[in-house]
Amino acid sequence: MQDILVIGGGIAGLSAAARLSETAKVTVIEAETALGYHASGRSAALIEPNYGATSVQALNRASVAFLAEGGYLSPRGLMIIAQAHERAAYEADIAVMGTSPITKAEALDFVPVLNPEKLAFAAYHEDAQDIDTDLLLQDFARTLRGHGGTVETGCRVEAIRRDAGLWEVRASDRVFTAPTLINAAGAWADGIAQMAGIAPLGITPHRRSMARIPAPGGHDVRAWPMFFGVNETWYAKPDAGCLLVSPADEDPVEPHDAWAEDMTLAQGLALYEEMVSEPVTRLLSSWAGLRSFAPDRTLVLGRDPDAPEFIWCAGQGGYGFQTAPAASRLLADLVLGRAPEMARDTVAALQPDRLR
């Protein structure tokens, strides 16, 4: 028997398990045969401190030092671009994101394939950085195992019940028991809760699609920033010498192994092409992931108000990697009865009881 069971082997579950394993016996139960298979394996891999709701930004900022000191970050930068008729939306975006206006010439220096006839406004923020997501995921797994914790892959949860003060989780013909259960199941979080007899919180998965295209015009894109259309209607980001382009779609869907729809990708690529001088001639690959949000679009971290031994670690949306260091530390503090390092109002904004 373990002290704590964690359902979900993405960045949320692994980081929480690693933190808790410092003082508890922890097992992670993952349905897929590999860790980080779903949303964690399909991340844009960026930290932008000003991205997300106020509580998400607090987690972002509290995570930067851990990510920097661990060697997980590399420079990227973020740029917002707009056409003349998009000025109001552009000004709203830069106010929220804390970006600084730059000249058209400066924007073209950053991304030389921008179309100068379409580009009217640009703003830049240098603090956005790439995250080595694979290294971070594997390091948390290594920490967990180093403390005697275990990771069980290929174990799809089939039934959960509570009996005599213990959670009993049946998964792929195996049975796991522990007094405390952490629900880090991503898109499946509400389903896991219902299986355990816990009221769902309205965690809804949304599809986000991505295409990889060759470096436009044969340019070396490695030093380009990530660049966005206004209202985050699309974005592009360098990746291994190529360019990732996303329509930034957020279609609510049922939990599943997501894939990109051709029409959605085409719409996003058309918006990207409108702002650049090099056409998209072919796709190298495409995929989609599920970003799961609570109704108020911020994370859910802490004990269920009706069943305190059931712990929510859900609703990461698109913020899972950039918040993981601080979110996992906060969750461990709450589970282990320690005083959280985060501000009281931030902790309250993340608690599950806000959604009941």
Secondary structure, DSSP 8 states (H G I E B T S, - for coil): --SEEEE--SHHHHHHHHHHTTTS-EEEE-SSSSTT-SGGGG---EE-TT-SSHHHHHHHHHHHHHHHHTT-EEE--EEEEE-GGGHHHHHHHHHHHT-EEE-HHHHHHH-TTB-TTT--EEEEETT-EEE-HHHHHHHHHHHHHHTT-EEE-S--EEEEEEETTEEEEEETTEEEEESEEEE--GGGHHHHHHHTT------EEEEEEEEEE--GGG---TT--EEEEGGGS-EEEEETTEEEEE----EE--SS-----HHHHHHHHHHHHHTBSS-----SEEEEEEEEE-TTSS-EEEE-SS-TTEEEEE--TT-HHHHHHHHHHHHHHHHHT---SS-HHHHHHH-GGGG-
